[in-house]
Amino acid sequence: MRERATRKLVLDKQRLAALEPGGAADRPIEVSSSAVIPVRARSQRCPLCGGSLLLDEETATMIDGKSLRTAHLTCQQCGVRRELWFRIGSPLPN
């Protein structure tokens, strides 16, 4: 019963993380440049244990005609894999 409760808690935390900005393709984090993505991705914490995330790779994807970047991350503490979605916006004028 305890193991089932732990599994349910993990699934609930994963669902909540998917609802946060960057948690899904329909809620990307807007950044000004692709150079910012690794820094922003590594600054996030694991939604399950709070551990540091390691950037495994970054990929580009077209969804509904929009170019999105995906940061593929792995928690250094618990080993859970996570994706964060980013959209590169137009830079602000000087």
N, C-alpha and C positions, 0 to 999 in steps of 0.2 A: 504494500500500500504506500509506503514511504517512497519507493522507487517510482511508482506511477505519479505521485504528487510532484516529485522532482522533475520528471519528464514534462509534465504539464506546465510547470513553472518555466522551464527552458523554452518551450514552444510559445508561451505567452510573451516572454521577453523578446523572442525573435520576431513575433508579430508586431510588437510595439516598436521595435527598431525599424521595421519595414515602413512604419507610418511616419517616421521622422524625416526631415529634409535629407535627401540623398539616399533614402532607404529603398526607393523604387524609381523606375524610369519616368514615371509621371510626376515625381517630386524631386527633380535634380537640384543639387546645390549649384547656384550660379557663381562662376568665377570669371575673372577678367582675362586670364591667360592659362594655357595648359601647364605652364611652369609652376603654378600655384597648387595644382592638383596633388602632387606627392606630399607636399607640406600639410595641406588640409586633411588628406586621407590619414596620414600618420598621427595627426593631432587628435583624432577620434579615439574613443576608448571602446573596448569590447562591451557590447550590450549585455553580455551574460555574466562576465566576471570582473569587468572593469580593467582588464589588462591592456597592455600596449599592443597596437596592431602593426604588423609588418606588411609593407606593400609588396605583393608578389609580382603583379604586372598591371599595366594600364592598357585598356583597349578602347577603340573607337567604334561606335555603332550608329547606324541611321535607324531611327524609329519615327514613323509618321512624318518623314521628310525633315526631321530635326537631327542634327549631329550631337550625339552624347558621348561622353567618356565614362568608362567604368573602371573604378579602382578595385582590383581583386586583392583582398587583405586576409591575413591569417593572424589570429590572436597568439601572441608569444606565450601566454600563460596556459590557456585551456585548449588551444589548437583549433578553435572554431573558425570556419571560413566565412567571410562576409564580403558583400559587394556594396560599394558606394557609387552613386550616379552623380555626374557633374555635367553642366552645360556651360560652354564658354560664351559669355556675353560680350557685347561690344565694349571696348575700353572707354573710359570716361575721357572727355576732352581735357586738355591741360589748361 
